[in-house]
Amino acid sequence: MTCPGQTHGAAEGGGTPDEAGAVARHAGPARSEGAPAGLDLPHPYLLFLGDVTEPAFAKTALGLADWAPERCVGELALPGAAVSTGLPRLTPAEALVAGARALVIGVANQGGRIPETWVAALTEALEAGLDIISGMHVRLESFPALVTAAGRHGRRLVNVRTPPEGIPVGTGRKRTGRRLLTVGTDCALGKKYTALALHRAFRARGIDADFRATGQTGILIAGRGIPMDAVIADFEAGAAEMLSPDAPPDHWDIIEGQGSLFNPAYAAVSLGLLHGSQPDLFVVCHDPTRDWMLGLDGYALPDVEEVIDLTVRLGRRTNPAIRCAGVSLNTSGLSAEAAAALIAAERARLGLPVADPVRGGPPFTELVDACLA
């Protein structure tokens, strides 16, 4: 355990030293005030899908294609891949001609692994003249072939899942400004999309608001943030406090949630983020077509009501006034008619605004109204 006053430093998970000038980190020195500084990432991107067959594990590529399409020129997939962003399939050389400056690993698999079967394709991208950007836990410089190719061709290996140095232990001190956190019944079911949609809606109404990214995909979209699942456990709450600092009373931070308090693999990150964020409001995100936790055998998803109850009980530790503003349903697996019927039924059952932020419409307007009430 760590005592107050200590900080998360490079020797405690801050990253691996640069090798041969080829490896770049996104995080500069930590600042005592304000949110972490932004990244300088080469774009446009070629999105790499590897050999992924489960869409939830391609959320980085899909998220970038949906929320930053102007920065994406195409996709690259290996044989066996069953997921597509809908962008043109390009080789690295073709992507370079189309204007790409970097290949982004668009996969977010369990454990953040880079299989050896991907290395040849990644090496080809470097040889074609593209940098590589990765949000995986395994660092790019772990592969000698990539370090050699990057050095030979003057390309960069960029690891964005690197926390800034100097993260403090959380204090629980009440901060100024307003905060909204998205939470979920599981991982990879819409917390990022919900936060981004709410941020866009707030800004459209003239509200002073920032999207605070906490995962690799959100960081790539926003250009800044802290990868919460790469922070040492003792510093989780402190990282959330650092991410969402004191702000004017009418300012909103819309904070991207991670994992689920009910997920046996990722609940620790979810709890640290909840305590450090001190949210005034939270929105529960749920996929009604998912019965079991992604990648975990034998663990059923909790009910939305269970998530609301536990989030309030745990969240009151750092914000006694915390409340649930509503529910976000990922209805991408349903027809428009089935989605509308389910949204209406859940709204009546829960007595809360319920919406699919991607479908929008009056239900989403009601959810935004409830957040700002």
N, C-alpha and C positions, 0 to 999 in steps of 0.2 A: 504494500500500500504506500501511497505518497501523501506527505503532509502539505497543508496549505503553504503557499510560497514557492514550492518547487514547480519546475516547468518541464514540459515535454521537449526534450532536446534531440539532437541528431543521433546521439548514442542510444536513445531509447525509441528506436523505430523511425528516426527521421530520414532514413534512406541510405543508399550505398554511394560511396564517393564516385565522382565522374571518372570514366576510363577513356584515355586517349582523346579527350576532348569531344567524344561522340555523344555522351549522355547528358541530357538536360533535365533539370528538375523545374517544376512549375513554381515552387514556393521560394520566395525571397525571405529576408529577415522578418520576423513577426513584428507587428506594430502594437504599441501599448494602447492606442486608441483607434477606433474605427474597425471596419471589417477587413479581412485579408485582401491584399492587393490582387489585381487581376493577372491573368495569364497572357502571354504573347505566343499564340499558337499559329503555326503556318496553315493557311487554308486557301482555296477550297480543299475538300476532303474526297478521297476514295474510301468508301465504307467497306470494311472487311467483315464478312459473315462466317468465315471458317467453314466448318461442316455442321453447323447448328441445324437441328430439326425442330426444336421447341421455340416458338416465338418469344416466350418470356425471357429466354436466355439471349435473345438478340435485341434487348431493349435499348442498348446504346445506339446501334444503327438505326432502329426504328424511331427512337426519340429524336435523333439528329435530323432524319429525313422529314419528320413531322414538324419540328419546332425551329429548325435552322436549314430549310431547304436551299436557301441561297448560298450556303457554304458547302453543298454536296453536289458532286458531278456524276457519281455513279457508284456501283457496288461491285465487289469481287467475292466470289464464293468458290469453295472447293467442292469436288464431287461428293455427292451425298447430302449436301445442304438442302433443306426443304423450306427455308424462309427467304423472303425477298422484301426489300423496301419499295419495290416498284421502280427504282431508278435503273438506268441502263447498265447492263453487264459489261464491264470494261476490264481489259488487262491493265497492269500498272503503266505500261508504255502508252496505251490509248488514253488512260486517265491523265497522264502528264500533258499530252497534246491537247486534251480538253480543258486544261488549266489547273488541274489538281497540283497541290504542293505537298500533301501529306496523305498517308494511309492511316485511317483510324481503325483500331481493332474495335469492331462494333458489337462484340460479344461480352456478356456479363454472366459467366457461368459460376457454378458453385466453387468457392475457393479461389476464384480469380486466376485460373490456370491458363498457361499458354502451352498447348500440346506440341510435342516435337514435330508432329505432322504439319504444323503451320509454318515452321521455320523456313522452308524452301520458298513459300509464297511471300513471306515477309522479306526475305533476302532479295527476291526478284524485285520487289517494290523499291528497296534501297538502291539496287543496281540500275533501276530505271530513272532514278533521280528524285524519289519521294522520301520525305522524312516519315518516321513512324511515330504515332501517338497512341499510347496505351493507357487504359484505365484499370488494368488487371493488378492483382496483388503481386504476382510474380513479375519481377522487373525485367525489362527488355535486355539489360546488360548481363542477365544471367545466362544468355546464349552467346557463346564466343563467336559464332558465325555472324550474328547480327552486329556485334561490336566491330568485327573485322570489316564487314561490308560497309558499315556506316563510316568508319575511319577512311577506308579506301576511296569512297565516293563523296566524302565531305557532307554526309547527311547527319541528321539529328535523331536520337532516340529519346522520346519525351514521355516520361511517366507522370501522369496527372494524379494518380492515387497516392500522393505524397503529402502528408500533413505539413503545415508550416512549423518551423521551430518556435520554441518559446510559448507553447500553449500552457496556460496556467491550470492549476487545479480549480474546479468550480467553487464558487463562494456562496451561491444562492442569493446574492444581493439582488434586490428588486431593481430592475432597470427601467428607464423611462422609454416611452414609445409603446406601440401596440404590436402584438404578435399573434400569428395564426400558424398552427402546425397541422400538416396532414398526417394522419395515422392510418393503420390498416389492419385488416383481418389476416393479412399475409404479406409476403414480399411480392414485388413485381406485378402489381395489379392496378396501379393508377395514382399513386401518391404524388409522383412528379408531375404527371399530366394535370392533375387537379390543382396543384400549387401553381403551375404555370398559367393555367386557365384563369384562376382566381386573380393572380397578379395582373394579367392582361385586362381583366374586367375592372379591377380596382383602378388601374391607370386610365382606362377609357372613361371612367367617371370623374377623373381629375383628382383622384386620391394619390397622395405621396406614398409610394410603395416600392419595396425592393423584393425581388425573388432571391432567397438565400439557398444556394445549392449545397447539398450534403452528400452527393454521390457522384460517381465519375461522369455519368451522362449529363446530369444537371450542370456540373462544372463545365463540361464542354459546350453546353448550350449557352450558359450565362457568361462564361469566360472568367469565372471566379467562384470561390467556395472552399469548403473543407471536406475532404472525404472521410466521413465519420467512422466508417468501418476500418479505416487504417490508423485510427488514433488509439493509443494505449488506453485500456479501460479506465484507469485512474484519472484520465484527462478528458473523458467524453463530455462531461457536463461543462468543463472549462472551455472546450472547443466550441460548444454550442453558444456559450456566453460570448466568446470571441467573435463568432460568426454574426451574431445579432447584438451589437453593442447598444449603448444608450442612444436614444434618438428623440427628436421633437415629439411632443405629446400626440400630435395628429398623424405621425408617420406609422406605416404598417410594414412589418417584415413578414413575408409569406415564406414559411420555412418548409422545405421539402422533407417529408418524413422518410424513415428508413425501417425496413423489416416490419416486425409486429411484436407487441408485448407478449403475444401468445406463441411466437415461433421459437421452439427450443434451440435453434441455431443462432438466431439474430436478436433475441430479446434484450440482450445486454446493451447493444447499440441503441435500440429503441428507447430504453429507459433513460440512458444518459442524455439522449437528445431531448426527451421530454422534460427532464429536470432542468437541464441547462437552457432550454428555449423559454421556459416559463410562459407558455402560451396563454393568452387570454381566451382564445378560441381554438377548437380543433374540429376538423372535418374527418369523418370516418370513411375510408375508401374500401370498397368491397367488389369482388367479382362474383356475381350470383351464379355463374356457371361452374365455379370451382368448388369442389367438395373437400378436397384434401390439400394440405400444405405442399407447395411446390418443392419437389425433390426430397420429400420426407415421407417415408412409409408409415401409415398407421396414425397420423395426426390429422384429425378433422379440423376444418376451419371453425373458429368460434362464431357465435352469433354477433350481429352488429350491437345488440344490447349489451352483451358481455364486454365488448371493446369499449363502449361508452362508459360503462360502470368502472372498469379497471383504470381507464385513462383519467377519469375524474378523481378517483381515489388516490392514485399515485401522483397525478399532476398537482393536486392541492398542496403537496409538500413545498413547492416553490411558488405556486400561485393559487392561493385559496379561492380566487374568483373564477377559475377556469370553468368553461362550459362548452358543450357541444353545439356547434352552429348548424350541423346537418350532415347529410350522408351523400357520398359520391359513388355512384354505381358504374362499373365498367361493363357496359352492355354491348361491347363489340361483337360478342358471339350470338347476339339476338337480332331478330328482325326489328324494323322500326316499330311495328305494331306491338310486338311482344315487349319491347323495351318500354314503350309508353305505358302499357298496361302495368308492368312491374313497378315502374317509378311511381305511378299513381297509387298502387296498392301499398307499397312500402311507406309512402308519405302518410297515408291514412292509418297504417298500423303503428308507425313510430311516433306520429305527431310532430315530425320534423321535416324541413325541406329535404327533398331527395332529388337528385339530378344526375345526368351523365354530362360532364362538362364538355365532352367532345361533341355530343349531339346538340348541346346548348338548348335554346328555346326558353319558354316561360319557366320551366322548373329550375333551370340554372339561374335565371334572373332572380327567382325567389330565394335561392341559396345565397346569392351575392347580397341581396337585401338583408337576409338574416345575419350575415357576417358583419354588416355595417350598421345594424340596428343599435 
